[in-house]
Amino acid sequence: QPILDLESNQICGFEALARFDSDELGRVPPLEFIPVAEKTKLIIPLGNEIILKAFHFSKLLKENGHPTVAVSINISAIQLLRRDFTENLLNMAGEMRVDPAYIILEITESVFASDFEEINRILGELKKIGFKIAIDDFGTEYSSLARERDLNVNCLKIDKSFIDKLLTLEPEKAITGDIISMGHKLGHCVIA
């Protein structure tokens, strides 16, 4: 899925989206198969496969003259909290010759509810290595404005519900612009 920079009107990134097509069930939405994968711990091999495919796509972008186009990858808390996650991620990036500066790791706000300090520490390590960190679905879960400044993140991805409401709300009742402004004031890029 492309990400468009509104200032330049150019594609600045892509988000890797996992889809599951079953012969029996047809297309199974991520909201159904991801929780099952997490519960059964199959998210680990599935997540690794998604990371490898996203890295391969990033490599193809570079080979085709687009070295600064980023690729975003959703990461589950189960993946992130594994002791070997950072090491495995770096090994995969090294093998694929992918520059971490153009990889965005997306986590949902709810991840912070389990162990804020440890998750924020891991994200800080990943950020120091050069990976970009984004909070996905921002504004719907764990949002704590008091802690927002302390998060080791680069970017906020505003939840779709705030964007969808722009079509029906009166302009003075829409808070999406306020969320974007707040994100910028906190030093984050914002994706809507």
C-alpha positions as CSV (number, residue, x, y, z in Angstrom):
1,Q,0.0,0.0,0.0
2,P,1.6,3.3,-1.0
3,I,2.2,6.3,1.4
4,L,1.9,9.7,-0.3
5,D,3.8,12.8,0.8
6,L,1.3,15.6,0.4
7,E,4.0,18.3,0.2
8,S,5.8,16.7,-2.8
9,N,2.8,14.7,-4.1
10,Q,5.2,11.8,-4.4
11,I,5.1,8.3,-3.0
12,C,7.5,8.3,0.0
13,G,6.9,4.8,1.2
14,F,4.9,1.6,1.2
15,E,3.3,-0.4,3.9
16,A,3.6,-4.2,3.8
17,L,0.2,-5.7,4.4
18,A,-0.4,-9.4,5.1
19,R,-3.3,-11.1,3.5
20,F,-4.6,-14.6,4.0
21,D,-6.5,-16.4,1.3
22,S,-8.0,-19.7,2.3
23,D,-9.5,-22.3,-0.1
24,E,-12.1,-23.1,2.5
25,L,-12.8,-19.6,4.0
26,G,-11.9,-17.3,1.2
27,R,-10.1,-14.1,2.1
28,V,-9.7,-13.9,5.9
29,P,-9.2,-10.4,7.2
30,P,-6.1,-9.5,9.2
31,L,-8.3,-8.6,12.2
32,E,-9.3,-12.3,12.3
33,F,-6.1,-14.2,11.4
34,I,-3.5,-12.0,13.2
35,P,-5.0,-12.6,16.7
36,V,-5.1,-16.4,16.0
37,A,-1.5,-16.2,14.9
38,E,-0.5,-14.3,18.0
39,K,-2.4,-16.7,20.3
40,T,-0.8,-19.8,18.7
41,K,2.6,-18.0,18.5
42,L,2.6,-18.6,14.7
43,I,3.1,-14.9,14.5
44,I,6.8,-15.5,14.9
45,P,7.4,-17.4,11.7
46,L,4.6,-15.5,9.9
47,G,6.2,-12.2,11.1
48,N,9.6,-13.3,9.9
49,E,8.2,-14.1,6.5
50,I,6.5,-10.7,6.2
51,I,9.7,-9.0,7.3
52,L,11.8,-10.9,4.7
53,K,9.2,-10.0,1.9
54,A,9.2,-6.4,3.0
55,F,13.0,-6.3,3.0
56,H,13.0,-7.9,-0.5
57,F,10.6,-5.2,-1.7
58,S,12.9,-2.5,-0.2
59,K,15.8,-4.0,-1.9
60,L,13.9,-4.0,-5.3
61,L,13.0,-0.3,-4.7
62,K,16.7,0.5,-4.3
63,E,17.8,-1.5,-7.3
64,N,15.2,0.3,-9.4
65,G,16.4,3.8,-8.5
66,H,14.3,4.5,-5.4
67,P,16.7,4.1,-2.5
68,T,15.0,6.6,-0.2
69,V,11.4,5.1,-0.4
70,A,10.6,3.6,2.9
71,V,8.8,0.3,3.7
72,S,6.7,0.0,6.8
73,I,6.2,-3.4,8.6
74,N,3.7,-4.1,11.4
75,I,5.4,-5.8,14.4
76,S,3.5,-7.6,17.1
77,A,4.3,-7.3,20.7
78,I,5.0,-11.0,20.8
79,Q,7.7,-10.5,18.2
80,L,9.1,-7.4,19.7
81,L,9.5,-8.9,23.2
82,R,11.4,-12.0,22.0
83,R,15.0,-11.7,23.2
84,D,16.3,-12.5,19.8
85,F,14.1,-10.1,17.9
86,T,16.6,-7.3,17.4
87,E,19.4,-9.6,16.5
88,N,17.3,-11.6,14.0
89,L,16.0,-8.3,12.5
90,L,19.6,-7.1,12.0
91,N,20.7,-10.4,10.5
92,M,17.8,-10.3,8.0
93,A,18.6,-6.7,7.1
94,G,22.3,-7.5,6.7
95,E,21.6,-10.5,4.5
96,M,19.2,-8.6,2.3
97,R,21.5,-5.5,2.3
98,V,18.6,-3.3,3.5
99,D,19.3,0.1,5.1
100,P,17.4,0.4,8.4
101,A,16.9,4.1,7.8
102,Y,14.3,3.2,5.2
103,I,12.5,0.6,7.2
104,I,9.6,1.7,9.5
105,L,8.6,-0.7,12.2
106,E,4.9,-0.1,13.2
107,I,3.5,-1.0,16.5
108,T,0.0,-0.4,17.9
109,E,-0.6,1.7,21.0
110,S,-1.9,-1.3,22.9
111,V,1.6,-2.8,22.8
112,F,2.6,-0.3,25.5
113,A,-0.1,-1.5,27.9
114,S,1.8,-4.8,28.5
115,D,5.2,-3.4,29.5
116,F,5.8,0.2,28.7
117,E,9.4,0.5,30.0
118,E,10.7,-2.7,28.3
119,I,9.0,-2.0,25.0
120,N,10.1,1.6,25.0
121,R,13.7,0.5,25.7
122,I,13.6,-2.0,22.8
123,L,12.2,0.7,20.5
124,G,15.0,3.0,21.7
125,E,17.6,0.4,20.7
126,L,16.0,-0.1,17.3
127,K,15.8,3.7,16.8
128,K,19.5,4.1,17.6
129,I,20.4,1.4,15.0
130,G,18.5,3.5,12.5
131,F,15.1,2.0,12.1
132,K,12.1,4.4,12.2
133,I,9.4,3.6,14.7
134,A,5.7,4.4,14.1
135,I,2.7,4.1,16.3
136,D,-0.1,2.6,14.3
137,D,-3.8,3.4,14.9
138,F,-2.9,6.4,17.0
139,G,-5.6,7.9,19.1
140,T,-7.7,4.8,19.8
141,E,-6.0,2.8,22.5
142,Y,-3.3,3.6,25.0
143,S,-2.8,7.3,24.2
144,S,-1.3,9.0,27.2
145,L,-0.2,12.5,26.3
146,A,1.9,12.7,29.4
147,R,4.0,9.8,28.1
148,E,3.9,10.7,24.4
149,R,7.1,12.8,24.7
150,D,9.0,9.9,26.2
151,L,8.1,7.3,23.5
152,N,11.0,6.2,21.3
153,V,9.0,6.8,18.1
154,N,9.4,8.9,15.0
155,C,5.9,8.9,13.6
156,L,2.3,8.7,14.5
157,K,-0.2,7.0,12.1
158,I,-3.6,8.5,12.9
159,D,-6.3,5.8,13.2
160,K,-8.6,5.5,10.2
161,S,-11.7,6.4,12.3
162,F,-10.4,10.0,12.6
163,I,-9.9,10.2,8.9
164,D,-13.2,8.6,7.9
165,K,-15.1,11.1,10.1
166,L,-13.7,14.0,8.2
167,L,-16.3,13.3,5.4
168,T,-19.3,13.6,7.8
169,L,-18.3,15.9,10.6
170,E,-18.7,19.7,10.5
171,P,-15.2,21.2,10.1
172,E,-15.3,22.9,13.6
173,K,-16.0,19.5,15.2
174,A,-13.2,17.6,13.5
175,I,-10.1,17.1,15.7
176,T,-7.9,15.4,13.1
177,G,-6.0,18.6,12.4
178,D,-5.4,19.1,16.1
179,I,-4.0,15.5,16.4
180,I,-1.7,16.3,13.4
181,S,-0.6,19.6,15.0
182,M,0.0,17.8,18.4
183,G,2.1,15.1,16.6
184,H,4.2,17.8,14.9
185,K,4.7,19.7,18.2
186,L,6.0,16.5,19.8
187,G,8.5,16.1,16.9
188,H,6.8,13.3,15.1
189,C,6.0,12.9,11.5
190,V,2.3,12.1,11.0
191,I,0.6,9.8,8.6
192,A,-3.1,9.9,8.1
